[in-house]
Amino acid sequence: MIYVKTDRIDEILRERGWSRNRLAKEAGIRPAALSELCSNIRTTINRLTLYKIMKTLNITNINEVIEIREGE
């Protein structure tokens, strides 16, 4: 299963002085979608959404924002 590393995203947002709503707006994604991803409510992650988040936060290594856990 794939999990979003919420703590890392929140750390970057704190460094920038941004909220999750601001990230959603800057990335052009729905705030509800970001909330669901960060709460690991969603069982799938849209690649475009993930790309937009990473691009907006200047993240180049996908392992910074997601974790894959086997057997769950």
PDB file of N, H, CA, C and O in Angstrom:
ATOM      1  N   MET A   1       0.840  -1.173   0.000  1.00  0.00           N
ATOM      2  CA  MET A   1       0.000   0.000   0.000  1.00  0.00           C
ATOM      3  C   MET A   1       0.891   1.244   0.000  1.00  0.00           C
ATOM      4  O   MET A   1       1.982   1.232   0.569  1.00  0.00           O
ATOM      5  N   ILE A   2       0.433   2.284  -0.621  1.00  0.00           N
ATOM      6  H   ILE A   2      -0.454   2.294  -1.083  1.00  0.00           H
ATOM      7  CA  ILE A   2       1.179   3.539  -0.709  1.00  0.00           C
ATOM      8  C   ILE A   2       0.609   4.537   0.295  1.00  0.00           C
ATOM      9  O   ILE A   2      -0.601   4.750   0.368  1.00  0.00           O
ATOM     10  N   TYR A   3       1.507   5.141   1.064  1.00  0.00           N
ATOM     11  H   TYR A   3       2.491   4.969   1.005  1.00  0.00           H
ATOM     12  CA  TYR A   3       1.117   6.150   2.039  1.00  0.00           C
ATOM     13  C   TYR A   3       1.817   7.464   1.730  1.00  0.00           C
ATOM     14  O   TYR A   3       2.979   7.480   1.325  1.00  0.00           O
ATOM     15  N   VAL A   4       1.104   8.560   1.924  1.00  0.00           N
ATOM     16  H   VAL A   4       0.160   8.547   2.254  1.00  0.00           H
ATOM     17  CA  VAL A   4       1.693   9.889   1.771  1.00  0.00           C
ATOM     18  C   VAL A   4       2.397  10.241   3.076  1.00  0.00           C
ATOM     19  O   VAL A   4       1.840  10.062   4.159  1.00  0.00           O
ATOM     20  N   LYS A   5       3.617  10.738   2.966  1.00  0.00           N
ATOM     21  H   LYS A   5       4.070  10.883   2.086  1.00  0.00           H
ATOM     22  CA  LYS A   5       4.381  11.143   4.147  1.00  0.00           C
ATOM     23  C   LYS A   5       3.919  12.537   4.572  1.00  0.00           C
ATOM     24  O   LYS A   5       4.545  13.549   4.257  1.00  0.00           O
ATOM     25  N   THR A   6       2.820  12.550   5.285  1.00  0.00           N
ATOM     26  H   THR A   6       2.311  11.728   5.541  1.00  0.00           H
ATOM     27  CA  THR A   6       2.199  13.801   5.704  1.00  0.00           C
ATOM     28  C   THR A   6       3.150  14.651   6.527  1.00  0.00           C
ATOM     29  O   THR A   6       3.182  15.872   6.375  1.00  0.00           O
ATOM     30  N   ASP A   7       3.927  14.016   7.400  1.00  0.00           N
ATOM     31  H   ASP A   7       3.901  13.024   7.524  1.00  0.00           H
ATOM     32  CA  ASP A   7       4.844  14.775   8.242  1.00  0.00           C
ATOM     33  C   ASP A   7       5.857  15.548   7.411  1.00  0.00           C
ATOM     34  O   ASP A   7       6.207  16.676   7.757  1.00  0.00           O
ATOM     35  N   ARG A   8       6.332  14.956   6.318  1.00  0.00           N
ATOM     36  H   ARG A   8       6.048  14.040   6.037  1.00  0.00           H
ATOM     37  CA  ARG A   8       7.302  15.650   5.458  1.00  0.00           C
ATOM     38  C   ARG A   8       6.640  16.801   4.709  1.00  0.00           C
ATOM     39  O   ARG A   8       7.212  17.886   4.602  1.00  0.00           O
ATOM     40  N   ILE A   9       5.453  16.568   4.197  1.00  0.00           N
ATOM     41  H   ILE A   9       4.989  15.686   4.284  1.00  0.00           H
ATOM     42  CA  ILE A   9       4.735  17.640   3.501  1.00  0.00           C
ATOM     43  C   ILE A   9       4.454  18.784   4.466  1.00  0.00           C
ATOM     44  O   ILE A   9       4.668  19.949   4.131  1.00  0.00           O
ATOM     45  N   ASP A  10       3.975  18.456   5.661  1.00  0.00           N
ATOM     46  H   ASP A  10       3.801  17.509   5.933  1.00  0.00           H
ATOM     47  CA  ASP A  10       3.686  19.502   6.650  1.00  0.00           C
ATOM     48  C   ASP A  10       4.947  20.258   7.061  1.00  0.00           C
ATOM     49  O   ASP A  10       4.892  21.461   7.311  1.00  0.00           O
ATOM     50  N   GLU A  11       6.080  19.565   7.131  1.00  0.00           N
ATOM     51  H   GLU A  11       6.125  18.587   6.927  1.00  0.00           H
ATOM     52  CA  GLU A  11       7.348  20.214   7.470  1.00  0.00           C
ATOM     53  C   GLU A  11       7.720  21.247   6.405  1.00  0.00           C
ATOM     54  O   GLU A  11       8.116  22.366   6.729  1.00  0.00           O
ATOM     55  N   ILE A  12       7.590  20.867   5.149  1.00  0.00           N
ATOM     56  H   ILE A  12       7.268  19.958   4.886  1.00  0.00           H
ATOM     57  CA  ILE A  12       7.890  21.799   4.052  1.00  0.00           C
ATOM     58  C   ILE A  12       6.929  22.982   4.086  1.00  0.00           C
ATOM     59  O   ILE A  12       7.337  24.124   3.874  1.00  0.00           O
ATOM     60  N   LEU A  13       5.660  22.711   4.351  1.00  0.00           N
ATOM     61  H   LEU A  13       5.329  21.784   4.523  1.00  0.00           H
ATOM     62  CA  LEU A  13       4.677  23.794   4.418  1.00  0.00           C
ATOM     63  C   LEU A  13       5.012  24.760   5.553  1.00  0.00           C
ATOM     64  O   LEU A  13       4.904  25.974   5.382  1.00  0.00           O
ATOM     65  N   ARG A  14       5.414  24.235   6.704  1.00  0.00           N
ATOM     66  H   ARG A  14       5.501  23.249   6.843  1.00  0.00           H
ATOM     67  CA  ARG A  14       5.795  25.099   7.838  1.00  0.00           C
ATOM     68  C   ARG A  14       6.981  25.977   7.460  1.00  0.00           C
ATOM     69  O   ARG A  14       7.004  27.167   7.772  1.00  0.00           O
ATOM     70  N   GLU A  15       7.969  25.384   6.784  1.00  0.00           N
ATOM     71  H   GLU A  15       7.951  24.417   6.530  1.00  0.00           H
ATOM     72  CA  GLU A  15       9.149  26.147   6.358  1.00  0.00           C
ATOM     73  C   GLU A  15       8.761  27.309   5.455  1.00  0.00           C
ATOM     74  O   GLU A  15       9.388  28.367   5.499  1.00  0.00           O
ATOM     75  N   ARG A  16       7.736  27.119   4.639  1.00  0.00           N
ATOM     76  H   ARG A  16       7.227  26.259   4.603  1.00  0.00           H
ATOM     77  CA  ARG A  16       7.283  28.155   3.710  1.00  0.00           C
ATOM     78  C   ARG A  16       6.245  29.088   4.317  1.00  0.00           C
ATOM     79  O   ARG A  16       5.944  30.143   3.758  1.00  0.00           O
ATOM     80  N   GLY A  17       5.700  28.692   5.467  1.00  0.00           N
ATOM     81  H   GLY A  17       5.944  27.835   5.920  1.00  0.00           H
ATOM     82  CA  GLY A  17       4.621  29.476   6.059  1.00  0.00           C
ATOM     83  C   GLY A  17       3.308  29.278   5.318  1.00  0.00           C
ATOM     84  O   GLY A  17       2.458  30.168   5.306  1.00  0.00           O
ATOM     85  N   TRP A  18       3.141  28.117   4.702  1.00  0.00           N
ATOM     86  H   TRP A  18       3.832  27.394   4.712  1.00  0.00           H
ATOM     87  CA  TRP A  18       1.945  27.799   3.924  1.00  0.00           C
ATOM     88  C   TRP A  18       1.025  26.872   4.701  1.00  0.00           C
ATOM     89  O   TRP A  18       1.464  26.150   5.597  1.00  0.00           O
ATOM     90  N   SER A  19      -0.241  26.900   4.353  1.00  0.00           N
ATOM     91  H   SER A  19      -0.597  27.486   3.625  1.00  0.00           H
ATOM     92  CA  SER A  19      -1.223  25.934   4.849  1.00  0.00           C
ATOM     93  C   SER A  19      -1.441  24.883   3.760  1.00  0.00           C
ATOM     94  O   SER A  19      -0.979  25.036   2.629  1.00  0.00           O
ATOM     95  N   ARG A  20      -2.143  23.831   4.118  1.00  0.00           N
ATOM     96  H   ARG A  20      -2.519  23.707   5.036  1.00  0.00           H
ATOM     97  CA  ARG A  20      -2.493  22.829   3.100  1.00  0.00           C
ATOM     98  C   ARG A  20      -3.413  23.436   2.049  1.00  0.00           C
ATOM     99  O   ARG A  20      -3.336  23.081   0.873  1.00  0.00           O
ATOM    100  N   ASN A  21      -4.280  24.348   2.470  1.00  0.00           N
ATOM    101  H   ASN A  21      -4.342  24.636   3.425  1.00  0.00           H
ATOM    102  CA  ASN A  21      -5.160  25.017   1.502  1.00  0.00           C
ATOM    103  C   ASN A  21      -4.347  25.827   0.502  1.00  0.00           C
ATOM    104  O   ASN A  21      -4.665  25.851  -0.687  1.00  0.00           O
ATOM    105  N   ARG A  22      -3.308  26.486   0.978  1.00  0.00           N
ATOM    106  H   ARG A  22      -3.050  26.467   1.944  1.00  0.00           H
ATOM    107  CA  ARG A  22      -2.454  27.260   0.068  1.00  0.00           C
ATOM    108  C   ARG A  22      -1.749  26.326  -0.911  1.00  0.00           C
ATOM    109  O   ARG A  22      -1.659  26.626  -2.102  1.00  0.00           O
ATOM    110  N   LEU A  23      -1.253  25.204  -0.416  1.00  0.00           N
ATOM    111  H   LEU A  23      -1.326  24.961   0.551  1.00  0.00           H
ATOM    112  CA  LEU A  23      -0.613  24.230  -1.301  1.00  0.00           C
ATOM    113  C   LEU A  23      -1.588  23.768  -2.370  1.00  0.00           C
ATOM    114  O   LEU A  23      -1.241  23.703  -3.549  1.00  0.00           O
ATOM    115  N   ALA A  24      -2.806  23.449  -1.959  1.00  0.00           N
ATOM    116  H   ALA A  24      -3.088  23.502  -1.001  1.00  0.00           H
ATOM    117  CA  ALA A  24      -3.814  22.995  -2.921  1.00  0.00           C
ATOM    118  C   ALA A  24      -4.049  24.058  -3.993  1.00  0.00           C
ATOM    119  O   ALA A  24      -4.123  23.750  -5.183  1.00  0.00           O
ATOM    120  N   LYS A  25      -4.165  25.308  -3.557  1.00  0.00           N
ATOM    121  H   LYS A  25      -4.105  25.558  -2.590  1.00  0.00           H
ATOM    122  CA  LYS A  25      -4.406  26.403  -4.504  1.00  0.00           C
ATOM    123  C   LYS A  25      -3.218  26.575  -5.453  1.00  0.00           C
ATOM    124  O   LYS A  25      -3.400  26.682  -6.666  1.00  0.00           O
ATOM    125  N   GLU A  26      -2.016  26.602  -4.906  1.00  0.00           N
ATOM    126  H   GLU A  26      -1.868  26.515  -3.921  1.00  0.00           H
ATOM    127  CA  GLU A  26      -0.812  26.788  -5.727  1.00  0.00           C
ATOM    128  C   GLU A  26      -0.614  25.624  -6.700  1.00  0.00           C
ATOM    129  O   GLU A  26      -0.151  25.819  -7.824  1.00  0.00           O
ATOM    130  N   ALA A  27      -0.969  24.408  -6.258  1.00  0.00           N
ATOM    131  H   ALA A  27      -1.345  24.250  -5.345  1.00  0.00           H
ATOM    132  CA  ALA A  27      -0.781  23.221  -7.093  1.00  0.00           C
ATOM    133  C   ALA A  27      -1.928  23.012  -8.070  1.00  0.00           C
ATOM    134  O   ALA A  27      -1.813  22.222  -9.007  1.00  0.00           O
ATOM    135  N   GLY A  28      -3.034  23.718  -7.854  1.00  0.00           N
ATOM    136  H   GLY A  28      -3.127  24.360  -7.093  1.00  0.00           H
ATOM    137  CA  GLY A  28      -4.180  23.562  -8.745  1.00  0.00           C
ATOM    138  C   GLY A  28      -4.941  22.270  -8.514  1.00  0.00           C
ATOM    139  O   GLY A  28      -5.458  21.662  -9.451  1.00  0.00           O
ATOM    140  N   ILE A  29      -5.005  21.855  -7.243  1.00  0.00           N
ATOM    141  H   ILE A  29      -4.585  22.350  -6.482  1.00  0.00           H
ATOM    142  CA  ILE A  29      -5.769  20.655  -6.900  1.00  0.00           C
ATOM    143  C   ILE A  29      -6.832  21.013  -5.872  1.00  0.00           C
ATOM    144  O   ILE A  29      -6.750  22.050  -5.213  1.00  0.00           O
ATOM    145  N   ARG A  30      -7.827  20.149  -5.742  1.00  0.00           N
ATOM    146  H   ARG A  30      -7.893  19.307  -6.277  1.00  0.00           H
ATOM    147  CA  ARG A  30      -8.895  20.411  -4.782  1.00  0.00           C
ATOM    148  C   ARG A  30      -8.371  20.254  -3.356  1.00  0.00           C
ATOM    149  O   ARG A  30      -7.665  19.288  -3.070  1.00  0.00           O
ATOM    150  N   PRO A  31      -8.701  21.180  -2.457  1.00  0.00           N
ATOM    151  CA  PRO A  31      -8.286  21.036  -1.057  1.00  0.00           C
ATOM    152  C   PRO A  31      -8.754  19.715  -0.450  1.00  0.00           C
ATOM    153  O   PRO A  31      -8.041  19.113   0.353  1.00  0.00           O
ATOM    154  N   ALA A  32      -9.949  19.264  -0.831  1.00  0.00           N
ATOM    155  H   ALA A  32     -10.528  19.753  -1.483  1.00  0.00           H
ATOM    156  CA  ALA A  32     -10.464  17.992  -0.305  1.00  0.00           C
ATOM    157  C   ALA A  32      -9.590  16.826  -0.754  1.00  0.00           C
ATOM    158  O   ALA A  32      -9.370  15.886   0.010  1.00  0.00           O
ATOM    159  N   ALA A  33      -9.095  16.879  -1.977  1.00  0.00           N
ATOM    160  H   ALA A  33      -9.273  17.643  -2.597  1.00  0.00           H
ATOM    161  CA  ALA A  33      -8.225  15.810  -2.478  1.00  0.00           C
ATOM    162  C   ALA A  33      -6.924  15.766  -1.682  1.00  0.00           C
ATOM    163  O   ALA A  33      -6.445  14.688  -1.329  1.00  0.00           O
ATOM    164  N   LEU A  34      -6.358  16.929  -1.403  1.00  0.00           N
ATOM    165  H   LEU A  34      -6.747  17.804  -1.690  1.00  0.00           H
ATOM    166  CA  LEU A  34      -5.127  16.989  -0.614  1.00  0.00           C
ATOM    167  C   LEU A  34      -5.376  16.479   0.799  1.00  0.00           C
ATOM    168  O   LEU A  34      -4.564  15.735   1.347  1.00  0.00           O
ATOM    169  N   SER A  35      -6.482  16.874   1.378  1.00  0.00           N
ATOM    170  H   SER A  35      -7.142  17.479   0.933  1.00  0.00           H
ATOM    171  CA  SER A  35      -6.830  16.419   2.724  1.00  0.00           C
ATOM    172  C   SER A  35      -6.967  14.901   2.777  1.00  0.00           C
ATOM    173  O   SER A  35      -6.475  14.259   3.705  1.00  0.00           O
ATOM    174  N   GLU A  36      -7.634  14.336   1.782  1.00  0.00           N
ATOM    175  H   GLU A  36      -8.033  14.857   1.028  1.00  0.00           H
ATOM    176  CA  GLU A  36      -7.808  12.880   1.735  1.00  0.00           C
ATOM    177  C   GLU A  36      -6.468  12.170   1.565  1.00  0.00           C
ATOM    178  O   GLU A  36      -6.238  11.125   2.174  1.00  0.00           O
ATOM    179  N   LEU A  37      -5.592  12.725   0.749  1.00  0.00           N
ATOM    180  H   LEU A  37      -5.779  13.574   0.254  1.00  0.00           H
ATOM    181  CA  LEU A  37      -4.267  12.132   0.571  1.00  0.00           C
ATOM    182  C   LEU A  37      -3.464  12.183   1.864  1.00  0.00           C
ATOM    183  O   LEU A  37      -2.841  11.197   2.258  1.00  0.00           O
ATOM    184  N   CYS A  38      -3.483  13.340   2.521  1.00  0.00           N
ATOM    185  H   CYS A  38      -3.989  14.141   2.201  1.00  0.00           H
ATOM    186  CA  CYS A  38      -2.700  13.506   3.741  1.00  0.00           C
ATOM    187  C   CYS A  38      -3.268  12.707   4.907  1.00  0.00           C
ATOM    188  O   CYS A  38      -2.551  12.407   5.862  1.00  0.00           O
ATOM    189  N   SER A  39      -4.531  12.365   4.837  1.00  0.00           N
ATOM    190  H   SER A  39      -5.113  12.609   4.061  1.00  0.00           H
ATOM    191  CA  SER A  39      -5.151  11.542   5.879  1.00  0.00           C
ATOM    192  C   SER A  39      -5.067  10.060   5.530  1.00  0.00           C
ATOM    193  O   SER A  39      -5.531   9.206   6.285  1.00  0.00           O
ATOM    194  N   ASN A  40      -4.473   9.771   4.386  1.00  0.00           N
ATOM    195  H   ASN A  40      -4.097  10.465   3.773  1.00  0.00           H
ATOM    196  CA  ASN A  40      -4.384   8.403   3.862  1.00  0.00           C
ATOM    197  C   ASN A  40      -5.751   7.739   3.768  1.00  0.00           C
ATOM    198  O   ASN A  40      -5.883   6.529   3.950  1.00  0.00           O
ATOM    199  N   ILE A  41      -6.774   8.555   3.478  1.00  0.00           N
ATOM    200  H   ILE A  41      -6.667   9.539   3.330  1.00  0.00           H
ATOM    201  CA  ILE A  41      -8.127   8.048   3.257  1.00  0.00           C
ATOM    202  C   ILE A  41      -8.202   7.406   1.875  1.00  0.00           C
ATOM    203  O   ILE A  41      -8.852   6.378   1.691  1.00  0.00           O
ATOM    204  N   ARG A  42      -7.538   8.018   0.923  1.00  0.00           N
ATOM    205  H   ARG A  42      -7.010   8.854   1.073  1.00  0.00           H
ATOM    206  CA  ARG A  42      -7.542   7.486  -0.444  1.00  0.00           C
ATOM    207  C   ARG A  42      -6.651   6.257  -0.517  1.00  0.00           C
ATOM    208  O   ARG A  42      -5.582   6.207   0.090  1.00  0.00           O
ATOM    209  N   THR A  43      -7.107   5.280  -1.263  1.00  0.00           N
ATOM    210  H   THR A  43      -7.976   5.321  -1.757  1.00  0.00           H
ATOM    211  CA  THR A  43      -6.304   4.072  -1.435  1.00  0.00           C
ATOM    212  C   THR A  43      -5.499   4.117  -2.725  1.00  0.00           C
ATOM    213  O   THR A  43      -4.631   3.274  -2.952  1.00  0.00           O
ATOM    214  N   THR A  44      -5.785   5.095  -3.564  1.00  0.00           N
ATOM    215  H   THR A  44      -6.489   5.780  -3.381  1.00  0.00           H
ATOM    216  CA  THR A  44      -5.014   5.295  -4.788  1.00  0.00           C
ATOM    217  C   THR A  44      -4.558   6.743  -4.845  1.00  0.00           C
ATOM    218  O   THR A  44      -5.196   7.638  -4.291  1.00  0.00           O
ATOM    219  N   ILE A  45      -3.447   6.950  -5.521  1.00  0.00           N
ATOM    220  H   ILE A  45      -2.929   6.223  -5.971  1.00  0.00           H
ATOM    221  CA  ILE A  45      -2.923   8.305  -5.668  1.00  0.00           C
ATOM    222  C   ILE A  45      -2.848   8.608  -7.155  1.00  0.00           C
ATOM    223  O   ILE A  45      -2.185   7.899  -7.912  1.00  0.00           O
ATOM    224  N   ASN A  46      -3.527   9.656  -7.563  1.00  0.00           N
ATOM    225  H   ASN A  46      -4.066  10.233  -6.948  1.00  0.00           H
ATOM    226  CA  ASN A  46      -3.487  10.101  -8.945  1.00  0.00           C
ATOM    227  C   ASN A  46      -2.090  10.644  -9.233  1.00  0.00           C
ATOM    228  O   ASN A  46      -1.597  11.516  -8.517  1.00  0.00           O
ATOM    229  N   ARG A  47      -1.459  10.129 -10.279  1.00  0.00           N
ATOM    230  H   ARG A  47      -1.859   9.421 -10.860  1.00  0.00           H
ATOM    231  CA  ARG A  47      -0.095  10.557 -10.605  1.00  0.00           C
ATOM    232  C   ARG A  47      -0.004  12.046 -10.894  1.00  0.00           C
ATOM    233  O   ARG A  47       0.972  12.691 -10.511  1.00  0.00           O
ATOM    234  N   LEU A  48      -1.004  12.597 -11.561  1.00  0.00           N
ATOM    235  H   LEU A  48      -1.797  12.073 -11.872  1.00  0.00           H
ATOM    236  CA  LEU A  48      -0.979  14.023 -11.873  1.00  0.00           C
ATOM    237  C   LEU A  48      -1.059  14.854 -10.596  1.00  0.00           C
ATOM    238  O   LEU A  48      -0.358  15.857 -10.463  1.00  0.00           O
ATOM    239  N   THR A  49      -1.900  14.445  -9.668  1.00  0.00           N
ATOM    240  H   THR A  49      -2.470  13.630  -9.776  1.00  0.00           H
ATOM    241  CA  THR A  49      -2.013  15.157  -8.390  1.00  0.00           C
ATOM    242  C   THR A  49      -0.686  15.108  -7.646  1.00  0.00           C
ATOM    243  O   THR A  49      -0.216  16.126  -7.139  1.00  0.00           O
ATOM    244  N   LEU A  50      -0.086  13.933  -7.581  1.00  0.00           N
ATOM    245  H   LEU A  50      -0.468  13.106  -7.993  1.00  0.00           H
ATOM    246  CA  LEU A  50       1.205  13.785  -6.909  1.00  0.00           C
ATOM    247  C   LEU A  50       2.267  14.642  -7.591  1.00  0.00           C
ATOM    248  O   LEU A  50       3.073  15.290  -6.923  1.00  0.00           O
ATOM    249  N   TYR A  51       2.264  14.643  -8.916  1.00  0.00           N
ATOM    250  H   TYR A  51       1.610  14.117  -9.459  1.00  0.00           H
ATOM    251  CA  TYR A  51       3.215  15.457  -9.671  1.00  0.00           C
ATOM    252  C   TYR A  51       3.037  16.944  -9.345  1.00  0.00           C
ATOM    253  O   TYR A  51       4.019  17.654  -9.130  1.00  0.00           O
ATOM    254  N   LYS A  52       1.794  17.408  -9.310  1.00  0.00           N
ATOM    255  H   LYS A  52       0.996  16.831  -9.485  1.00  0.00           H
ATOM    256  CA  LYS A  52       1.530  18.823  -9.025  1.00  0.00           C
ATOM    257  C   LYS A  52       2.016  19.208  -7.633  1.00  0.00           C
ATOM    258  O   LYS A  52       2.581  20.286  -7.446  1.00  0.00           O
ATOM    259  N   ILE A  53       1.800  18.330  -6.659  1.00  0.00           N
ATOM    260  H   ILE A  53       1.342  17.455  -6.811  1.00  0.00           H
ATOM    261  CA  ILE A  53       2.269  18.598  -5.292  1.00  0.00           C
ATOM    262  C   ILE A  53       3.791  18.671  -5.274  1.00  0.00           C
ATOM    263  O   ILE A  53       4.370  19.604  -4.716  1.00  0.00           O
ATOM    264  N   MET A  54       4.431  17.686  -5.884  1.00  0.00           N
ATOM    265  H   MET A  54       3.961  16.929  -6.337  1.00  0.00           H
ATOM    266  CA  MET A  54       5.892  17.657  -5.901  1.00  0.00           C
ATOM    267  C   MET A  54       6.475  18.857  -6.635  1.00  0.00           C
ATOM    268  O   MET A  54       7.447  19.455  -6.175  1.00  0.00           O
ATOM    269  N   LYS A  55       5.892  19.209  -7.765  1.00  0.00           N
ATOM    270  H   LYS A  55       5.102  18.723  -8.139  1.00  0.00           H
ATOM    271  CA  LYS A  55       6.392  20.356  -8.532  1.00  0.00           C
ATOM    272  C   LYS A  55       6.238  21.649  -7.732  1.00  0.00           C
ATOM    273  O   LYS A  55       7.156  22.469  -7.689  1.00  0.00           O
ATOM    274  N   THR A  56       5.090  21.827  -7.108  1.00  0.00           N
ATOM    275  H   THR A  56       4.345  21.161  -7.144  1.00  0.00           H
ATOM    276  CA  THR A  56       4.838  23.039  -6.338  1.00  0.00           C
ATOM    277  C   THR A  56       5.799  23.165  -5.162  1.00  0.00           C
ATOM    278  O   THR A  56       6.227  24.268  -4.821  1.00  0.00           O
ATOM    279  N   LEU A  57       6.136  22.035  -4.541  1.00  0.00           N
ATOM    280  H   LEU A  57       5.788  21.139  -4.818  1.00  0.00           H
ATOM    281  CA  LEU A  57       7.033  22.048  -3.382  1.00  0.00           C
ATOM    282  C   LEU A  57       8.503  21.867  -3.767  1.00  0.00           C
ATOM    283  O   LEU A  57       9.370  21.773  -2.898  1.00  0.00           O
ATOM    284  N   ASN A  58       8.780  21.820  -5.081  1.00  0.00           N
ATOM    285  H   ASN A  58       8.076  21.897  -5.787  1.00  0.00           H
ATOM    286  CA  ASN A  58      10.149  21.631  -5.587  1.00  0.00           C
ATOM    287  C   ASN A  58      10.785  20.348  -5.063  1.00  0.00           C
ATOM    288  O   ASN A  58      11.958  20.333  -4.692  1.00  0.00           O
ATOM    289  N   ILE A  59      10.006  19.279  -5.035  1.00  0.00           N
ATOM    290  H   ILE A  59       9.053  19.291  -5.336  1.00  0.00           H
ATOM    291  CA  ILE A  59      10.497  17.971  -4.607  1.00  0.00           C
ATOM    292  C   ILE A  59      10.798  17.154  -5.859  1.00  0.00           C
ATOM    293  O   ILE A  59       9.950  17.019  -6.741  1.00  0.00           O
ATOM    294  N   THR A  60      12.008  16.612  -5.927  1.00  0.00           N
ATOM    295  H   THR A  60      12.697  16.722  -5.210  1.00  0.00           H
ATOM    296  CA  THR A  60      12.391  15.820  -7.095  1.00  0.00           C
ATOM    297  C   THR A  60      12.455  14.322  -6.800  1.00  0.00           C
ATOM    298  O   THR A  60      12.436  13.509  -7.724  1.00  0.00           O
ATOM    299  N   ASN A  61      12.532  13.954  -5.528  1.00  0.00           N
ATOM    300  H   ASN A  61      12.547  14.615  -4.778  1.00  0.00           H
ATOM    301  CA  ASN A  61      12.617  12.548  -5.143  1.00  0.00           C
ATOM    302  C   ASN A  61      11.269  12.094  -4.592  1.00  0.00           C
ATOM    303  O   ASN A  61      10.849  12.539  -3.524  1.00  0.00           O
ATOM    304  N   ILE A  62      10.600  11.217  -5.312  1.00  0.00           N
ATOM    305  H   ILE A  62      10.942  10.855  -6.180  1.00  0.00           H
ATOM    306  CA  ILE A  62       9.265  10.762  -4.918  1.00  0.00           C
ATOM    307  C   ILE A  62       9.267  10.105  -3.536  1.00  0.00           C
ATOM    308  O   ILE A  62       8.254  10.125  -2.836  1.00  0.00           O
ATOM    309  N   ASN A  63      10.407   9.522  -3.144  1.00  0.00           N
ATOM    310  H   ASN A  63      11.229   9.506  -3.713  1.00  0.00           H
ATOM    311  CA  ASN A  63      10.497   8.870  -1.841  1.00  0.00           C
ATOM    312  C   ASN A  63      10.407   9.855  -0.681  1.00  0.00           C
ATOM    313  O   ASN A  63      10.224   9.450   0.467  1.00  0.00           O
ATOM    314  N   GLU A  64      10.535  11.145  -0.976  1.00  0.00           N
ATOM    315  H   GLU A  64      10.684  11.474  -1.908  1.00  0.00           H
ATOM    316  CA  GLU A  64      10.370  12.160   0.066  1.00  0.00           C
ATOM    317  C   GLU A  64       8.915  12.299   0.490  1.00  0.00           C
ATOM    318  O   GLU A  64       8.635  12.709   1.616  1.00  0.00           O
ATOM    319  N   VAL A  65       7.990  11.963  -0.398  1.00  0.00           N
ATOM    320  H   VAL A  65       8.217  11.629  -1.313  1.00  0.00           H
ATOM    321  CA  VAL A  65       6.574  12.212  -0.107  1.00  0.00           C
ATOM    322  C   VAL A  65       5.688  10.979  -0.050  1.00  0.00           C
ATOM    323  O   VAL A  65       4.556  11.058   0.427  1.00  0.00           O
ATOM    324  N   ILE A  66       6.183   9.838  -0.528  1.00  0.00           N
ATOM    325  H   ILE A  66       7.102   9.774  -0.915  1.00  0.00           H
ATOM    326  CA  ILE A  66       5.369   8.624  -0.401  1.00  0.00           C
ATOM    327  C   ILE A  66       6.209   7.487   0.159  1.00  0.00           C
ATOM    328  O   ILE A  66       7.435   7.470   0.044  1.00  0.00           O
ATOM    329  N   GLU A  67       5.510   6.542   0.765  1.00  0.00           N
ATOM    330  H   GLU A  67       4.514   6.556   0.858  1.00  0.00           H
ATOM    331  CA  GLU A  67       6.141   5.349   1.319  1.00  0.00           C
ATOM    332  C   GLU A  67       5.322   4.146   0.867  1.00  0.00           C
ATOM    333  O   GLU A  67       4.093   4.160   0.928  1.00  0.00           O
ATOM    334  N   ILE A  68       6.004   3.125   0.422  1.00  0.00           N
ATOM    335  H   ILE A  68       7.003   3.113   0.373  1.00  0.00           H
ATOM    336  CA  ILE A  68       5.323   1.899   0.009  1.00  0.00           C
ATOM    337  C   ILE A  68       5.560   0.847   1.085  1.00  0.00           C
ATOM    338  O   ILE A  68       6.697   0.509   1.412  1.00  0.00           O
ATOM    339  N   ARG A  69       4.455   0.339   1.624  1.00  0.00           N
ATOM    340  H   ARG A  69       3.531   0.613   1.358  1.00  0.00           H
ATOM    341  CA  ARG A  69       4.529  -0.703   2.651  1.00  0.00           C
ATOM    342  C   ARG A  69       3.951  -1.982   2.072  1.00  0.00           C
ATOM    343  O   ARG A  69       2.806  -2.009   1.619  1.00  0.00           O
ATOM    344  N   GLU A  70       4.730  -3.013   2.089  1.00  0.00           N
ATOM    345  H   GLU A  70       5.659  -2.991   2.456  1.00  0.00           H
ATOM    346  CA  GLU A  70       4.282  -4.295   1.549  1.00  0.00           C
ATOM    347  C   GLU A  70       3.467  -5.059   2.586  1.00  0.00           C
ATOM    348  O   GLU A  70       3.668  -4.915   3.792  1.00  0.00           O
ATOM    349  N   GLY A  71       2.554  -5.864   2.089  1.00  0.00           N
ATOM    350  H   GLY A  71       2.391  -5.980   1.109  1.00  0.00           H
ATOM    351  CA  GLY A  71       1.790  -6.746   2.953  1.00  0.00           C
ATOM    352  C   GLY A  71       0.678  -6.095   3.735  1.00  0.00           C
ATOM    353  O   GLY A  71       0.178  -6.681   4.695  1.00  0.00           O
ATOM    354  N   GLU A  72       0.278  -4.910   3.355  1.00  0.00           N
ATOM    355  H   GLU A  72       0.684  -4.434   2.575  1.00  0.00           H
ATOM    356  CA  GLU A  72      -0.817  -4.234   4.068  1.00  0.00           C
ATOM    357  C   GLU A  72      -2.010  -4.100   3.172  1.00  0.00           C
ATOM    358  O   GLU A  72      -3.035  -3.559   3.586  1.00  0.00           O
TER     359      GLU A  72
END
